[in-house]
Amino acid sequence: MEIVVVLLIIAVVFIARSIKVVPQQNAWVVERLGKYHATLTPGLNLLVPFVDRLAYKHSLKEIPLDVPSQVCITKDNTQLTVDGILYFQVTDAMRASYGSSDYIIAITQLAQTTLRSVIGRMELDKTFEERAQINTSVVLSLDEAALNWGVKVLRYEIKDLTPPAEILRSMQAQITAEREKRALIAASEGRRQEQINIATGAREASIARSEGDKQAEINKAQGEAAAITAVATATADAIRQIAAAIGQPGGEQAVQLKVAERAIDAYGALAKTNNTMIVPGNMTEVSGLIATAMAVMKRADAPAVAR
């Protein structure tokens, strides 16, 4: 009975040491008799008990690594405290196991030295403007070196750049002065544009008034010309109608009668104006006046008939 129990325990141990289930996104390195044998992939794997040994377990997920802050010296001899974070991924479990005693420490140290080298080639102002370039330079240098460690460096991001307090105060004063300068320039540009707008508006208003006065004069002249033309046309029509009426039977007698009426009316109006009754000394003067008026009318009618 005891032998059966012992055999059962041995069988359980053999099964436990021979069957390995690897989780997703993991890679396990197996050594056989102290030598690299295989890399177990996710799923069920079988090992030879007491011969094969799980030496290393690696996660194939993307891993964020906080790079400790450090003091870097810029090209213009200014101290700058830099803090960053590195993202990497294990791509070769065998190289990650045997390429370096500790690839995490190796990557961290290499990231710090590379960052110091990159910042040392830049001036202080450029370090704030060229963060993307710094990140790219660090990634390229690390990726080339980490290839032998079975690690792929994905990206590096600077979290903070902190210059000394004196430099910060100087930079703040410079920024304040620059902003005040831009504000003064903007104000002067605004006043200049205001004066330009006022002058332009006055010029356009003056032009509009002169154009309006000009058009008014033109319209007035055209109206007066049209009125004169209309009066002249009406007078000519009236003269033609009178001439035509005189040429009709009885027309001359009608004219004589009309002239006589006008003469009598004129004498009457003159008398009313001077408060004096004026009576012709010889009534034949009225006939002479009528005869004279008729002679004038005949002379005026002669050219009309000729026409």
C-alpha positions in Angstrom: 0.0 0.0 0.0 2.8 2.4 0.9 4.5 1.6 -2.5 1.3 2.6 -4.3 1.2 5.9 -2.5 4.8 6.6 -3.2 4.4 5.7 -6.9 1.3 7.9 -7.0 3.2 10.9 -5.5 6.1 10.3 -8.0 3.6 10.3 -10.9 2.0 13.5 -9.7 5.4 15.1 -9.4 6.4 13.9 -12.9 3.2 15.2 -14.4 3.5 18.6 -12.6 7.1 19.0 -13.8 6.4 17.8 -17.3 3.2 19.8 -18.1 3.5 23.6 -18.4 0.7 26.0 -19.5 2.1 29.3 -20.8 -0.2 32.3 -20.6 -0.9 34.5 -23.6 1.7 37.2 -24.4 4.4 35.3 -22.4 7.5 33.4 -23.4 9.3 31.0 -21.1 12.9 29.9 -21.6 13.7 26.2 -20.9 17.2 24.9 -20.2 18.2 21.3 -20.6 21.0 20.2 -18.4 22.1 23.8 -17.9 22.0 24.7 -21.6 19.4 26.7 -23.5 16.9 24.2 -25.0 13.7 26.0 -26.2 11.3 28.9 -25.7 7.8 27.8 -24.7 5.0 29.6 -26.5 1.5 30.3 -25.1 -0.5 27.1 -24.5 0.2 23.6 -23.3 3.9 22.5 -23.4 5.6 19.2 -22.2 9.0 19.0 -20.5 11.3 16.2 -19.5 11.2 16.1 -15.7 14.5 16.6 -13.8 16.2 17.2 -17.2 14.4 20.4 -18.4 14.2 23.5 -16.2 12.3 26.7 -16.6 15.1 29.3 -16.4 13.4 32.6 -17.4 9.9 33.9 -17.8 9.3 37.0 -20.0 6.2 39.1 -20.7 5.9 40.1 -24.3 3.6 43.1 -23.5 4.7 46.7 -23.9 6.4 47.7 -20.7 6.7 51.3 -19.4 9.9 52.1 -17.6 10.4 55.2 -15.6 13.8 56.6 -16.2 15.1 58.4 -13.1 15.5 62.2 -13.3 19.1 63.4 -13.9 20.9 66.7 -14.3 22.1 67.4 -17.9 24.4 70.2 -19.1 23.4 72.0 -22.2 25.7 73.4 -24.9 25.6 76.9 -23.3 26.6 75.3 -19.9 23.2 75.4 -18.2 22.1 72.7 -15.9 18.8 71.1 -16.8 17.0 68.4 -14.8 15.3 65.9 -17.1 12.7 63.3 -16.2 11.4 60.8 -18.8 9.7 57.5 -19.4 10.7 54.7 -21.7 8.4 52.1 -23.5 9.9 48.8 -24.6 8.9 45.3 -25.5 10.7 41.9 -25.3 10.9 40.5 -28.8 13.4 37.6 -28.4 13.1 35.7 -25.1 16.4 33.9 -25.6 18.4 37.0 -26.1 16.6 38.8 -23.3 17.7 35.9 -21.0 21.3 35.6 -22.1 22.2 38.9 -23.8 22.5 40.8 -20.6 22.5 40.1 -16.9 19.7 42.6 -16.5 18.4 44.3 -19.6 16.1 46.7 -17.6 19.1 48.2 -15.8 21.0 48.3 -19.0 18.3 50.1 -20.9 17.8 52.6 -18.0 21.5 53.4 -17.9 21.8 53.7 -21.6 18.8 56.0 -21.8 20.3 58.3 -19.2 23.7 58.5 -20.9 22.1 59.0 -24.4 19.9 61.7 -23.1 22.9 63.6 -21.6 24.7 63.3 -24.9 21.8 64.6 -26.9 21.0 67.5 -24.6 24.7 68.4 -24.5 24.6 69.2 -28.2 21.7 71.7 -27.8 21.3 75.1 -26.3 18.8 75.7 -23.4 16.1 77.3 -25.6 16.4 74.5 -28.2 15.8 71.8 -25.6 12.3 73.2 -25.0 11.5 73.5 -28.7 13.0 70.2 -29.9 11.5 67.7 -27.5 10.4 65.5 -30.4 13.9 65.5 -31.8 15.3 64.5 -28.4 12.9 61.7 -28.0 13.6 60.4 -31.5 17.4 60.5 -30.9 17.2 58.6 -27.7 14.9 55.9 -29.2 17.3 55.4 -32.2 20.3 55.0 -30.0 18.6 52.7 -27.6 17.0 50.5 -30.2 20.3 49.9 -31.9 22.0 48.8 -28.7 19.0 46.9 -27.3 18.8 44.7 -30.4 21.4 42.3 -28.8 19.3 42.1 -25.7 16.2 40.9 -27.5 14.4 44.1 -26.6 12.6 46.6 -28.9 12.6 50.2 -27.7 9.3 51.7 -28.9 9.4 55.3 -27.7 10.8 57.7 -25.2 8.9 60.7 -23.8 10.3 63.5 -21.7 8.0 64.2 -18.8 9.6 67.3 -17.5 12.5 69.7 -18.2 13.4 71.8 -15.2 16.1 74.5 -15.4 17.5 76.2 -12.3 15.4 78.8 -10.4 17.5 81.7 -11.6 17.1 80.6 -15.2 13.3 80.2 -14.7 13.1 83.8 -13.4 15.1 85.1 -16.3 13.0 83.2 -18.8 9.8 84.5 -17.1 11.0 88.0 -17.3 12.0 87.6 -20.9 8.5 86.1 -21.7 6.8 89.0 -19.9 8.9 91.6 -21.8 8.1 89.9 -25.1 4.4 89.8 -24.3 4.4 93.5 -23.4 6.3 94.3 -26.6 3.7 92.4 -28.6 0.9 94.2 -26.7 2.4 97.6 -27.5 2.9 96.7 -31.2 -0.7 95.5 -31.4 -2.0 98.7 -29.8 0.0 100.9 -32.2 -1.1 98.8 -35.1 -4.7 99.3 -33.9 -4.3 103.0 -33.6 -2.7 103.2 -37.1 -5.5 101.1 -38.6 -8.0 103.3 -36.9 -6.5 106.5 -38.4 -6.4 104.9 -41.8 -10.0 103.8 -41.5 -11.1 107.4 -40.4 -9.1 109.0 -43.3 -10.5 106.5 -45.8 -14.0 107.0 -44.5 -13.7 110.8 -44.7 -12.3 110.6 -48.3 -15.1 108.3 -49.4 -17.7 110.5 -47.8 -16.2 113.6 -49.5 -16.2 111.8 -52.9 -19.8 110.7 -52.3 -20.9 114.2 -51.5 -19.2 115.7 -54.5 -20.7 113.0 -56.7 -24.1 113.8 -55.2 -23.7 117.5 -55.8 -22.5 116.9 -59.3 -25.5 114.6 -60.1 -27.8 117.2 -58.5 -26.4 120.0 -60.8 -26.7 117.7 -63.8 -30.3 116.8 -62.9 -31.2 120.5 -62.3 -29.6 121.6 -65.7 -31.4 118.7 -67.5 -34.7 119.8 -65.9 -34.2 123.4 -66.8 -33.3 122.4 -70.4 -36.3 120.2 -70.6 -38.5 123.0 -69.3 -37.1 125.5 -71.8 -37.6 123.0 -74.6 -41.1 122.3 -73.5 -42.0 126.1 -73.3 -40.4 126.7 -76.7 -42.3 123.8 -78.2 -45.6 125.0 -76.7 -45.0 128.5 -77.9 -44.2 127.3 -81.4 -47.3 125.1 -81.5 -49.4 128.1 -80.3 -47.9 130.3 -83.0 -48.6 127.7 -85.7 -52.1 127.2 -84.4 -52.7 131.1 -84.5 -51.3 131.3 -88.0 -53.5 128.4 -89.1 -56.5 130.0 -87.6 -55.9 133.4 -89.3 -55.8 131.6 -92.6 -59.3 130.2 -92.1 -62.4 132.2 -93.3 -63.2 134.9 -90.7 -59.9 134.4 -89.0 -58.6 137.9 -89.7 -61.8 139.5 -88.3 -61.4 137.3 -85.2 -57.9 138.6 -84.7 -59.0 142.2 -85.1 -61.7 141.6 -82.5 -59.2 140.0 -80.1 -56.6 142.8 -80.6 -59.4 145.4 -79.9 -60.4 143.6 -76.7 -56.8 143.5 -75.5 -56.4 147.2 -76.3 -59.5 148.1 -74.3 -58.4 145.9 -71.4 -55.0 147.6 -71.4 -56.6 151.0 -71.2 -58.8 149.8 -68.4 -55.9 148.3 -66.4 -53.9 151.5 -66.9 -56.7 153.6 -65.6 -57.1 151.4 -62.5 -53.4 151.5 -61.7 -53.1 155.3 -61.9 -56.5 156.0 -60.3 -57.3 158.0 -63.4 -59.8 157.5 -66.1 -58.1 157.7 -69.4 -60.3 158.2 -72.5 -58.9 158.6 -76.0 -59.3 162.1 -77.4 -60.3 160.7 -80.7 -62.0 157.4 -80.9 -60.5 156.9 -84.3 -57.3 156.2 -82.4 -58.8 152.8 -81.4 -59.4 152.0 -85.1 -55.9 153.1 -85.9 -54.6 150.9 -83.1 -56.5 148.0 -84.4 -55.3 148.6 -88.0 -51.7 148.9 -86.8 -52.0 145.6 -84.9 -53.5 143.9 -87.9 -50.6 145.1 -90.1 -48.2 143.6 -87.6 -50.1 140.4 -87.6 -50.1 140.3 -91.4 -46.3 140.8 -91.5 -45.9 138.1 -88.9 -48.2 135.8 -90.8 -46.5 136.4 -94.2 -43.3 134.3 -93.4 -45.5 131.6 -91.8 -47.6 131.3 -95.0 -44.4 131.3 -97.0 -43.2 128.4 -95.0 
